[in-house]
Amino acid sequence: MPTLALALLLAAGLSSERGTNETAEREPLAVERRYVVERIRLEGLQQTRPSEVLRHLTVTEGQLLDDQAVLVSRLRLLQLGWFSRVDTRVEKGSERGLVVLVFDFTERNTLIISDLVLGSTPPQRIYGGLGLSELNFLGLGLALSGAFVYGGSPAGRPLDPSRFAAHGNFFAPDIVLDGLPLVFGVSAIALRGEELTCPDPRCDAFRNDYGNAPRLRYERFGGDIAVGIRPGPFERLLAGYRMEHLEASTIGSAVPSGASGPLPFLRLGRSTLAALTGSYDRDTRNDLFFPTGGTRLSLAIVFASKVLGSDYDYSRYLLQLESDHRLLFGHALKLLGAAGAVQGEAPFFERFYPADFAYFSIGPALGRALELNFSTDSRYDSYLGMVGAEYGIPLWSHGQFFHRGYLALGVRWLYSTARAGAPRTTASSTPFSGDVALRLDTPVGSFNFSAAYALDNFL
């Protein structure tokens, strides 16, 4: 059952594993009794090691039975992504006043598709990518993930290098060192991209020949390492160090005067980005696929300085919020917010690309794929503000392959100085965007069929 009905179980005096209403009537004062957890029993584990489950529990043997502690434990286990169901119950112990706390698990496939990308734009006729994540490597509670996007040579330049991006991550959510719960992560990136630098976002002067359009070609290779602690059962606080080697050059030197716009900021030639990073994450959502309660708060800070060996001096701040609420008939309302700012001479990819935070909006921009921009719009902003709402309508919850599905109706309002100050059409300058999406939960991952994504990429 999703939560412990302790009032009923305790009223039954735990005289049997099932309990009866008749017993509850004979012992109306039994609800005041306190029970001690004699033993914790884990059922249904096939791949996950019991020790990895026990370290995520906030209740231990020998403690008083606490309904709230059991609920917190259950939510933490569901948030790991290892299980599709976590049920809890209590049974009689070896003597009066003792109970056995049972966790019953339904494991899910932990090797999932985390990203599935397919798109088309005028300067890149076709591109695609895939991401895989292993959420419980060898049953040790370790997370491995990798993703790539490949676009091939740009349109009109068949001999040019291909555009691609590849990310890899390793994450250990719980490492106990001398009784202190630590969090550890390391990631790597390899990327070759291009940013068109036309004087207008649509690049109208080169619509029939994007191969001659001016552009900034760049490469990024590097990674970061982070370590932190868990201040609370749903919190993570991390600090880390990041280093990337960059190389950039301009293409299209024969472009007529006035046909080239400003370059997105990046030092030409070779340069180095070195920064200290910090992040705080608090997630109390009751479900990762279709949450109907709880909140998520995420704060990320980057501080780059020449003192650290960097060619760039800047700081970056991004705060993101989510609040989920259950409505009538099992529907859900998700409220969203984000605010960001960059100070100093940050590389363009450290600034905010507005389309990354919007649904469909009329115009040339579309959200980037693994940080690669395949559109003609190369405007990045130092400030960002976003508020939004999403209404979820559950469609089914007990399918075979498609376990669960729901319809999402979303709207967002976006503030960006790049949007307000750039030469854009009247229609595309609106700060509002919307989406209608079908979302599916399957054994190989969650999939999002978005009308906004289709409009952005194929129309």
Sequence and secondary structure as in RCSB ss.txt:
>XXXX:A:sequence
MPTLALALLLAAGLSSERGTNETAEREPLAVERRYVVERIRLEGLQQTRPSEVLRHLTVTEGQLLDDQAVLVSRL
RLLQLGWFSRVDTRVEKGSERGLVVLVFDFTERNTLIISDLVLGSTPPQRIYGGLGLSELNFLGLGLALSGAFVY
GGSPAGRPLDPSRFAAHGNFFAPDIVLDGLPLVFGVSAIALRGEELTCPDPRCDAFRNDYGNAPRLRYERFGGDI
AVGIRPGPFERLLAGYRMEHLEASTIGSAVPSGASGPLPFLRLGRSTLAALTGSYDRDTRNDLFFPTGGTRLSLA
IVFASKVLGSDYDYSRYLLQLESDHRLLFGHALKLLGAAGAVQGEAPFFERFYPADFAYFSIGPALGRALELNFS
TDSRYDSYLGMVGAEYGIPLWSHGQFFHRGYLALGVRWLYSTARAGAPRTTASSTPFSGDVALRLDTPVGSFNFS
AAYALDNFL
>XXXX:A:secstr
  S  HHHHHHTTTSSSS  HHHHHH TTGGG   EEEEEEEES SSS HHHHHTT S  TTSB  HHHHHHHHH
HHHHTTSEEEEEEEEEE SSTTEEEEEEEEEE   EEEEEEEEEEETTEEEEEEEEEEEEEETTTTEEEEEEEEE
EES TT TTS  EEEEEEEEEEEEEEETTEEEEEEEEEEEEEEEEE  SSTT GGGTT GGGS EEEEEEEEEEE
EEEE SSTTEEEEEEEEEEEEEEEEE TT  TTS     S  SEEEEEEEEEEEEEEE  S SSS  EEEEEEEE
EEEE GGGT S  EEEEEEEEEEEEE GGG EEEEEEEEEEEEES  GGGSB GGGG SB SSS    BTTB  S
S    BSEEEEEEEEEEEEEES  SSS EEEEEEEEEEEE HHHHHS   TGGG SEEEEEEEEEEETTEEEEEE
HHHHHHHH 
